[in-house]
Amino acid sequence: MSRVKIDTPAPDFSLEDFNGVKVSLSDFRDKKHVIMVLNRGFS
């Protein structure tokens, strides 16, 4: 994956939420605040 430069928009991506529903970053375009929590699991 290529690096993202500082002060540029984040690339669009999709993930499943905790209910298994696919959600894309672009779904939140034009929203004032977006909080993302990514859990990498436990070791």
N, C-alpha and C positions, 0 to 999 in steps of 0.2 A: 504494500500500500504506500502511495506517495505521501509525503509530508504536507501538512496544511500550513500555509504562511499565516503569521499573526495578522490580525485585523482584516481577515477575509471571511466571508460567510462560510459556515460549516457545510460540508457536502451532505446531500440528502442521503439518508439511510433508513432502513426499516427493521424493526424488531417486534417480537411478540410481547404483549403485556402479560401480567400475571394470570389473566383469564384466557390467554391464547389468541387474543385479537391482534392482528397485525397493525402496527402504528408506525407512521413515517414522520421524520422530523418536519417534512413539508406540511404535515397536518396542522402544525402550530405556527405556520408563517403568519406574520402580522399580529401575533399575540405579544403582549407587553413583556411577560415573564414566562420562561420555561425552566422547570427544574427536572434534571435527569438524575436518576440513581441507577448505577450499573453495579450489579453484584457479580463478582468473578467467582463466587463459590467459596467454600471453606476447604482448607487443606488438612 
